[in-house]
Amino acid sequence: MGSAFPRLHVITDARPGRDALGVVTAAVSAAIGYQTPDALAVQVRVEDDVTDRAAYEFGLAVARICRPAGVMFLVNDRLDVAVAVDADGAHVGADDLPVPAARAVLGPAAVLGATCREPVSARAAVAAGATYLGVGPAFRTSTKAGLPEPLGAAGVAAVAEAVGSAPVIAIGGVSVDEVGELRARGAYGVAVVGALAVAADPEATTTALLKALA
């Protein structure tokens, strides 16, 4: 893994009917082909009803794809799984452990992402030890149910301005077409789920996203 923090975060869509491992393989292949493995991170996300054993085994499968390529590998929500599979870190949402507690579990060297939607909580998360912030939903998305109203590029910009140098990763309804606007408004990078999960050619789509983020 290189020294730069990844600008593209690929979040697994492990719902029935999705080829999550195929998408991860394609994304990693694209990063290697584009000679930017340190520009990519893969975040393991599974449904809430998935057992710990299944989440662990899925995490190991993703790790086997990412580690040889030097691609950052994180686990969403389940800190125990992140530790068990020796991930580079984890990402916590609003209903997960608070950032200080998550930092205590993961240790000082791990990457820790936190979901935030507005400047006050974003500043607090960074002060408490978050490495980066996932901000969204930026735009409307059907990938995850029960999400609040989209922030738009302006909402992402407000958080980015509030936290200074801490990387802001915009998530939610993001495709190649939105990258330029989000970057111009202060987003460090983007996270995608559906943009790759339903892509006819996930590898080509990953390459296009990496180029747009460069």
C-alpha positions, 0 to 999 in steps of 0.5 A: 500500500502506498503513502497516498490515501485512496480517492476511490472507495469501492463498497461491496454489494453482497446482496443476493444476485450480485457478484460482489467478489467479481466486482472487487476483482475487476476493481483491483485489476483496474487499479493495477492496470492503471498503476494506482493500487494506492488510489483504491480502497475496498470496503466490505459491507454485508447485510445486517442479517448476515452471520458473523461467520459468513461476514468473516469468510467474505472478508477473508475472500476480499482480503485475498484479492486486495492484499497481494495488490497492495489495495487498502481493505476496510470492513464496514460496521463490524469491528470484530470482523475487521480485527479478525481478518486483519483489515487495514481498518474499518468504517463506522456509521451513526448506529455503530460504535462511537469513533473514540470507542472504535479507535480504542478497539482498532488501535492507533495505526488503523484506518478509521472512517466515520459517516457524517452529514454536517460540519459539527459532527464531522469536526467531532469525528476527526477530533476523536480519531477518524482518519477520513469521513464518509459524507452522504448520501450525496445524491439519490440512490436505491442501493441502501434503504432508509437513507436521509435526503441527499446533501447535494454537492453543496452539503458535501462542500460544507463538511469538507470546508469544516474539516480542513485536510481530513479526507472527505469521501462523498457517497450515494448515487455517485457515478463518473459524471458527478466526480468533477463537481464533487472534487471541485466542491472539496471532496477528496474522493468518492465511494461507489456501490451501484456504479460498479455493482450494475456496470456492464464492465466493472473494470472499465468503470473503475478505470474511468473513475480513477481517471476522473479522480486523478 
